[in-house]
C-alpha cells in the first residue's frame, strides 16, 4: 500500500493528522473553560464561532490556494492555529475568548482547504476514492485522538498545559508540511487585491451536488460536537471525549476495509449507504441511556462518517475543474461549515442543558439526514432514466 502513493501524500496526511489533533485537543474541555469565564449558557457558541470563521475564510483560502500556492494557504492556517492555541492561556474575559475563538476558526478554513487542493493534485488516477479513504483516516484519527487525549491531558494537568500541547502538535504539523513539493504550476506573488472575493470564488458550480449532501449530513456533526461532552456527563462517563474515542476506532476500520467502495459502485450509491447509517446513529443516540448503547451509537456514527467523508471528497475531486481545485475544495468545506453551523445553532434553540432536550436535537439531525438520503435516491433514479 505504501508504494501506491507518493511520499508527499503520506507527509500531507500526517501533517493534517497533527493539525486535526491540535484543533480537537481542546474541544472536549471548552464547555468547562467557557463556563469558568461565565458563559455556561452559551456553550454552543464555541462550535458556532469556529464554524462561522472557517466558513468565512474558505473562499479566501481557496482563492489563495489557486493563486499563490496550495502550501502557502496551509501555512497560513497552521500559523493561526499555533498562535491561537498559545494565546488561550492568557484569556481572562469572555469577550476576549470569543475573539480568539473566531481567529482560531480561521485556521480550520485555510489549512484543510489548501491541503485538499494539494492532495487532489497528487492523487493517483483511478484511485480517488481509495486515496480519499486513507486521507480521511488520518483526518478522523486526528479528530478522535484529539478529543480523547484532550480530556486525558486536562484531568492530569490544567488548561495551560492543554493549550500548549495543542500548539506543539500544530508546530509538528507545520514541520511535516515543509518538505512537500508545491503542485501549483504558476504561483503568483501575494497582493492584497487577491483578497477581493467575487461570488465565483465562493461557490464552484460544478461541485454543488456533493456540497448539498455535505451540508445536510454535517448538521449531525455540529450537534455531536456540542452535545457529546455533556452527554457523556449525563451517562456518568468521566472522559468527555469518550464518544470520539469509539467513533475513531469505528471510522478507521470502515475506511481501511471499504475505502475504494465508491470507486467500484459509484459516489451517490455509496452515499446512500453512508446517509442511512448516519440517520440510524442519530436515532440510536437519541434513545441511548447507558454506556453500552452510547458506545454502539458512536460506532455506527463512525461507520457513517467513514463511508461518507471520503466519498464526498472523491466526488468533489471528480467534479472539480483542474484550475479551480482550490475553489472546489473551498466550496465543499463551506458546505461542511454551514452544516456544522446549523447543527451547533440548533442547540441555541432546543438544548436546555438536559438529556431530554439533547435527544430532541438528535432527532432533528436525523431528519436532515433523511432529506439527504431522499435527494440522493432521486438523483440516482434521474441518472438511470437519462442513461436508459
Secondary structure as UniProt FT lines:
FT   HELIX           2..4
FT   HELIX           7..25
FT   HELIX           27..36
FT   TURN            37..38
FT   HELIX           40..42
FT   TURN            43..44
FT   HELIX           45..67
FT   HELIX           70..87
FT   HELIX           88..90
FT   HELIX           94..122
FT   TURN            125..126
FT   HELIX           128..155
FT   HELIX           159..178
FT   HELIX           192..195
FT   HELIX           199..202
FT   HELIX           205..207
FT   HELIX           208..234
FT   TURN            235..236
FT   TURN            240..241
FT   HELIX           242..258
FT   TURN            259..260
FT   HELIX           261..265
FT   HELIX           267..287
FT   HELIX           291..319
FT   HELIX           322..324
FT   HELIX           325..350
FT   HELIX           355..387
//
